[in-house]
């Protein structure tokens, strides 16, 4: 497993499975580092299980919020990473922000994953939603409707109590399924 953090070059090699850690950054707790920490613990405990997994982390250590060039660089990095992802990991956390960009990314990328992976998209989408997130009901309804539109009444693993450890384990499960699917082709 390897982690690529914005704005570092994506450097995606053929055969890798890309998981983008989509979700709140500004005004939100640093849930990304906790998810990555749990993935790294698993990777050290079970060597080679996560070989070929690339985790794209959009949260920079230091983001120059007043620099318009940094905003362009960040948004472009995220856009390119989301275009390449094989696993869509979305995390809505509680905090002072409604995370409007995340709501946009949820809708856009649910549709994108359904188009890109028509046969196994349910196994490639993971959404964690803190029950204290003010728009949690909107996230659930939008996701259920998107799946129903495709004739799929099964809904993705909506983790109702967002927890970085559980989110990491769901990423591991998704990665294993995606790896098996890729190897069987």
C-alpha positions in Angstrom: 0.0 0.0 0.0 1.1 3.5 -0.7 -0.4 6.9 0.2 -0.2 9.9 -2.1 -1.0 13.2 -0.5 -2.0 16.4 -2.3 -0.3 18.1 -4.1 2.2 15.4 -4.8 2.1 13.8 -8.3 -0.4 11.0 -8.5 2.2 8.6 -10.1 -0.3 5.9 -10.8 1.1 2.7 -12.2 -0.8 0.1 -14.2 -2.4 -2.6 -12.2 -2.9 -0.5 -9.0 -6.3 0.0 -7.4 -6.9 3.6 -6.4 -9.0 4.7 -3.4 -9.8 8.4 -3.1 -10.5 9.6 0.4 -13.3 12.0 -0.4 -14.9 14.0 2.3 -14.7 17.1 4.5 -11.4 19.0 5.1 -12.0 22.6 5.9 -13.7 23.0 9.3 -13.7 19.2 9.8 -11.6 16.9 12.1 -8.7 15.2 10.4 -10.4 11.9 9.8 -8.1 11.1 6.8 -5.0 10.6 9.0 -6.9 8.3 11.3 -8.2 6.2 8.3 -4.6 6.1 6.9 -3.2 5.2 10.3 -5.6 2.2 10.5 -4.8 1.1 7.0 -1.0 1.3 7.7 -1.5 -0.8 10.9 -3.3 -3.5 8.9 -0.6 -3.3 6.2 2.1 -3.9 8.7 0.2 -6.7 10.5 -0.8 -8.5 7.3 2.1 -7.8 4.8 1.2 -8.0 1.1 -2.6 -8.0 1.7 -2.8 -4.4 0.5 -0.2 -4.7 -2.2 -1.4 -2.6 -5.2 -3.6 -0.3 -3.1 -3.0 3.4 -3.6 -4.8 5.8 -1.2 -5.2 9.3 -2.4 -5.3 11.8 0.5 -6.5 15.3 -0.4 -5.7 16.8 3.0 -2.5 18.7 2.9 -0.5 19.3 6.0 -0.3 23.0 5.2 -2.7 24.6 2.8 -2.1 28.2 1.9 -5.8 29.2 2.0 -5.2 32.7 0.7 -3.2 31.6 -2.3 -5.5 31.3 -5.4 -2.8 29.3 -7.2 -2.9 26.8 -4.4 -6.7 26.5 -4.7 -6.3 25.7 -8.4 -3.6 23.2 -7.8 -5.7 21.5 -5.0 -8.9 21.3 -7.0 -7.1 20.1 -10.1 -5.3 17.4 -8.0 -8.6 16.2 -6.5 -10.4 16.3 -9.8 -7.7 14.1 -11.5 -7.6 11.7 -8.5 -11.4 11.3 -8.6 -11.2 10.6 -12.3 -8.7 7.7 -11.7 -10.2 6.1 -8.6 -11.4 2.5 -8.6 -12.9 2.8 -5.1 -15.0 5.7 -4.0 -14.6 6.4 -0.3 -16.7 9.3 1.0 -16.7 10.4 4.6 -19.1 13.0 6.0 -18.1 14.1 9.5 -19.7 16.4 12.0 -18.4 20.0 12.2 -19.5 23.5 11.6 -19.7 23.1 7.8 -22.4 21.4 5.7 -19.6 20.4 3.4 -21.3 21.5 0.1 -18.5 20.5 -2.1 -18.7 17.0 -0.6 -22.4 16.8 -1.4 -21.5 17.7 -5.0 -18.7 15.1 -5.1 -21.1 12.5 -3.7 -23.6 13.0 -6.5 -21.1 13.3 -9.3 -19.1 10.3 -8.2 -21.9 8.0 -7.5 -23.0 8.5 -11.1 -19.4 8.2 -12.4 -18.8 5.0 -10.5 -22.0 3.5 -11.8 -21.0 4.3 -15.4 -17.4 3.2 -15.1 -18.1 0.0 -13.2 -21.7 -1.1 -14.3 -21.3 -4.7 -13.0 -19.8 -4.2 -9.6 -20.2 -0.5 -8.6 -22.0 -1.5 -5.3 -18.8 -3.1 -4.1 -16.7 0.0 -5.0 -18.7 2.6 -3.1 -18.3 3.3 0.6 -20.0 6.1 2.4 -19.5 6.9 6.1 -21.9 9.5 7.6 -21.7 10.8 11.1 -25.2 10.9 12.6 -24.4 14.4 13.9 -23.8 15.6 10.4 -26.7 18.0 9.7 -27.3 16.7 6.2 -27.0 12.9 7.0 -30.6 12.3 5.8 -29.9 14.0 2.5 -26.8 11.7 2.0 -28.9 8.6 2.7 -31.8 9.6 0.4 -29.6 10.7 -2.5 -27.6 7.5 -2.3 -30.7 5.2 -2.1 -32.3 7.1 -5.1 -29.1 6.9 -7.2 -29.0 3.1 -6.6 -32.7 2.7 -7.3 -32.4 4.6 -10.5 -30.1 1.8 -11.7 -32.6 -0.8 -10.6 -30.5 -1.8 -7.6 -32.4 -1.8 -4.3 -29.3 -2.8 -2.5 -27.7 0.3 -0.9 -24.0 0.8 -0.2 -22.6 0.3 3.3 -23.8 3.5 4.8 -21.9 3.5 8.1 -24.3 5.6 10.3 -21.7 6.2 12.9 -18.7 7.5 11.1 -15.6 5.9 12.6 -12.2 6.0 11.0 -11.4 2.4 12.1 -14.5 1.0 10.5 -14.1 3.1 7.4 -10.6 1.7 7.0 -11.8 -1.9 7.3 -14.5 -1.2 4.7 -11.8 0.1 2.4 -9.8 -3.1 2.9 -12.9 -5.1 2.1 -13.6 -3.1 -1.0 -9.9 -3.4 -2.1 -10.0 -7.2 -1.8 -13.2 -7.4 -3.9 -11.8 -5.1 -6.5 -8.6 -7.0 -6.7 -10.4 -10.3 -7.1 -12.6 -8.8 -9.8 -9.5 -7.4 -11.6 -7.6 -10.7 -11.4 -10.5 -12.6 -12.8 -10.7 -10.6 -16.0 
